[in-house]
């Protein structure tokens, strides 16, 4: 049963990560670090957490890296750059110097999501690619952030999330009852930031 749940969770993460990294260009815009006062428009395609492809209105195609971009939008999705964090997932360890992350919500708490694929070389189920998805939570007044993993041990998940929900006793109560999970955390943070009700059945809001 535990193996089945792990496989099911990985399938969901794989589907979400694949949706994050598009195979087609979409209408979007971007702001470069060297010129933050100007938003530029074109067709954008996010190929990985470190590779953004752009087609300008003039037809020029080029690639942008995280150290060149301040922020960008693809459709209704908003992305920024997160720097200098370390991931530990099972036997994998990753030092991230800079990467594109999706900013899911902001207000009292800023919620971001980092997606990454690891090539395992032996996992036929995911075509040799293992998905890693991590939430990044931060106070808007600070550049530091906490990583939230999809732990099988849910007490570790609650420990990571609790400090960011202390201003809402109702959300803390739902967290303790296991009604706030890794998958509906974006809805909980959205409710907190907008002072609106949170329905435990809410799924993460990921607009495609």
C-alpha positions as CSV (number, residue, x, y, z in Angstrom):
1,X,0.0,0.0,0.0
2,X,2.8,2.4,0.9
3,X,4.6,1.7,-2.4
4,X,1.3,2.4,-4.3
5,X,0.9,5.7,-2.5
6,X,4.5,6.7,-3.3
7,X,4.1,5.8,-7.0
8,X,0.8,7.7,-7.1
9,X,2.4,10.8,-5.6
10,X,5.3,10.6,-8.0
11,X,3.0,10.3,-10.9
12,X,1.2,13.5,-9.8
13,X,4.4,15.4,-9.3
14,X,5.7,14.3,-12.7
15,X,2.5,15.5,-14.4
16,X,2.7,18.9,-12.6
17,X,6.4,19.3,-13.4
18,X,5.8,18.4,-17.1
19,X,3.0,21.1,-17.2
20,X,5.5,23.6,-15.8
21,X,8.1,23.0,-18.5
22,X,6.2,23.7,-21.7
23,X,6.9,22.3,-25.2
24,X,5.2,25.1,-26.9
25,X,5.6,28.9,-27.0
26,X,2.9,31.0,-25.2
27,X,2.2,34.8,-25.0
28,X,4.3,36.3,-22.3
29,X,6.6,39.1,-21.1
30,X,9.8,39.5,-19.2
31,X,11.9,42.1,-17.3
32,X,15.7,41.9,-17.6
33,X,18.0,42.6,-14.6
34,X,19.9,45.2,-16.7
35,X,16.8,47.1,-17.5
36,X,14.2,46.7,-14.8
37,X,12.1,49.7,-15.9
38,X,11.1,48.1,-19.2
39,X,8.8,45.0,-19.6
40,X,9.4,43.3,-23.0
41,X,6.9,41.1,-24.8
42,X,7.0,38.1,-27.0
43,X,6.4,34.3,-27.2
44,X,8.0,32.5,-24.2
45,X,8.7,28.9,-23.4
46,X,10.1,27.6,-20.1
47,X,12.2,24.5,-21.0
48,X,13.7,24.0,-17.5
49,X,14.3,25.8,-14.2
50,X,17.4,27.3,-15.8
51,X,16.4,27.9,-19.5
52,X,13.8,30.3,-20.8
53,X,13.4,30.6,-24.6
54,X,12.0,33.7,-26.1
55,X,10.8,34.8,-29.6
56,X,10.6,38.5,-30.0
57,X,7.8,40.3,-32.0
58,X,10.5,40.8,-34.7
59,X,11.0,37.1,-35.0
60,X,14.3,36.9,-33.2
61,X,14.8,33.7,-31.0
62,X,17.1,33.6,-28.0
63,X,17.6,32.0,-24.6
64,X,17.7,33.7,-21.2
65,X,19.3,32.3,-18.0
66,X,18.3,33.1,-14.4
67,X,21.2,35.5,-13.9
68,X,19.7,37.7,-16.8
69,X,16.1,37.8,-15.7
70,X,14.3,39.7,-12.9
71,X,10.9,38.2,-13.6
72,X,8.7,37.0,-16.4
73,X,5.1,35.9,-17.1
74,X,3.8,33.1,-19.3
75,X,0.0,33.4,-19.7
76,X,-1.3,33.9,-16.2
77,X,1.7,32.3,-14.5
78,X,4.3,34.6,-12.8
79,X,8.0,33.6,-12.4
80,X,10.9,35.0,-10.4
81,X,14.4,33.9,-9.6
82,X,15.4,32.2,-6.4
83,X,19.1,31.9,-5.4
84,X,21.4,29.9,-3.2
85,X,19.4,27.1,-1.7
86,X,20.1,23.4,-1.2
87,X,17.8,20.4,-1.8
88,X,18.0,17.0,-0.3
89,X,15.6,14.5,-1.8
90,X,16.1,10.8,-1.0
91,X,19.7,10.0,-2.1
92,X,19.9,13.2,-4.3
93,X,21.5,16.4,-3.2
94,X,21.4,19.6,-5.2
95,X,22.9,23.0,-4.7
96,X,21.0,25.6,-6.6
97,X,22.8,28.8,-7.4
98,X,19.9,30.4,-9.3
99,X,16.7,29.0,-10.8
100,X,13.4,30.1,-12.2
101,X,10.5,29.4,-9.7
102,X,6.8,30.0,-10.1
103,X,5.4,32.6,-7.7
104,X,2.1,31.1,-6.7
105,X,0.9,33.7,-4.1
106,X,2.0,36.8,-2.2
107,X,0.9,39.0,0.6
108,X,1.6,38.2,4.3
109,X,3.5,35.1,2.9
110,X,5.2,34.6,-0.4
111,X,4.7,31.1,-1.9
112,X,6.9,29.9,-4.7
113,X,7.4,26.5,-6.3
114,X,10.6,24.9,-7.6
115,X,10.4,22.0,-10.1
116,X,13.3,19.9,-11.2
117,X,13.8,16.6,-13.0
118,X,16.6,14.2,-12.0
119,X,17.8,11.6,-14.5
120,X,17.9,8.2,-12.7
121,X,18.9,6.1,-15.7
122,X,16.8,3.2,-14.4
123,X,13.3,4.3,-13.8
124,X,11.1,3.1,-16.8
125,X,8.0,4.6,-15.2
126,X,9.2,8.1,-15.6
127,X,11.3,7.6,-18.7
128,X,14.5,7.9,-16.6
129,X,13.4,11.1,-15.0
130,X,12.5,11.6,-11.4
131,X,10.5,14.8,-10.5
132,X,11.3,16.9,-7.5
133,X,8.9,19.6,-6.4
134,X,9.5,21.9,-3.4
135,X,7.6,24.9,-2.1
136,X,9.6,28.0,-1.0
137,X,7.9,30.1,1.7
138,X,9.1,33.5,2.8
139,X,8.2,36.7,4.6
140,X,8.0,39.5,2.0
141,X,10.3,41.6,4.1
142,X,13.1,39.0,4.0
143,X,15.1,37.6,1.1
144,X,15.4,34.3,3.0
145,X,13.0,31.4,2.6
146,X,12.1,28.0,4.0
147,X,11.9,24.9,1.8
148,X,8.8,22.7,2.2
149,X,9.1,19.1,1.0
150,X,6.4,16.5,0.2
151,X,7.4,14.3,3.1
152,X,5.8,10.9,3.5
153,X,6.1,11.6,7.2
154,X,3.4,14.3,7.5
155,X,4.6,15.5,10.9
156,X,7.7,16.9,9.2
157,X,5.5,18.7,6.7
158,X,3.5,20.2,9.5
159,X,6.7,21.3,11.3
160,X,7.9,23.1,8.2
161,X,4.6,24.9,7.5
162,X,3.4,25.8,11.0
163,X,5.6,29.0,11.5
164,X,3.9,30.6,8.4
165,X,0.3,29.9,9.6
166,X,0.6,31.2,13.2
167,X,-1.4,34.3,12.4
168,X,-4.4,32.1,11.6
169,X,-5.6,29.8,14.4
170,X,-8.2,28.2,12.1
171,X,-5.5,27.2,9.6
172,X,-3.3,25.9,12.4
173,X,-6.2,23.7,13.6
174,X,-6.7,22.4,10.1
175,X,-3.0,21.7,9.8
176,X,-3.0,19.7,13.0
177,X,-6.0,17.7,11.8
178,X,-4.1,16.8,8.6
179,X,-6.5,18.8,6.4
180,X,-3.7,21.0,4.9
181,X,-1.4,18.9,2.8
182,X,1.5,19.5,0.3
183,X,-1.0,19.5,-2.5
184,X,-3.5,22.0,-1.2
185,X,-0.9,24.3,0.5
186,X,-1.2,26.9,-2.2
187,X,-5.0,27.2,-1.5
188,X,-4.3,27.6,2.2
189,X,-1.7,30.3,1.7
190,X,-4.0,32.1,-0.7
191,X,-6.8,32.0,1.9
192,X,-4.3,33.5,4.5
193,X,-3.1,36.2,2.2
194,X,-6.6,37.2,1.2
195,X,-8.3,36.7,4.6
196,X,-10.8,34.3,2.9
197,X,-12.1,30.9,3.9
198,X,-10.1,27.8,3.2
199,X,-11.9,24.6,2.1
200,X,-9.8,21.6,2.9
201,X,-10.9,19.9,-0.3
202,X,-9.3,22.7,-2.4
203,X,-6.7,21.5,-4.8
204,X,-3.6,23.6,-5.6
205,X,-4.4,26.4,-8.0
206,X,-2.0,25.8,-11.0
207,X,-3.3,27.7,-14.0
208,X,-2.2,26.1,-17.3
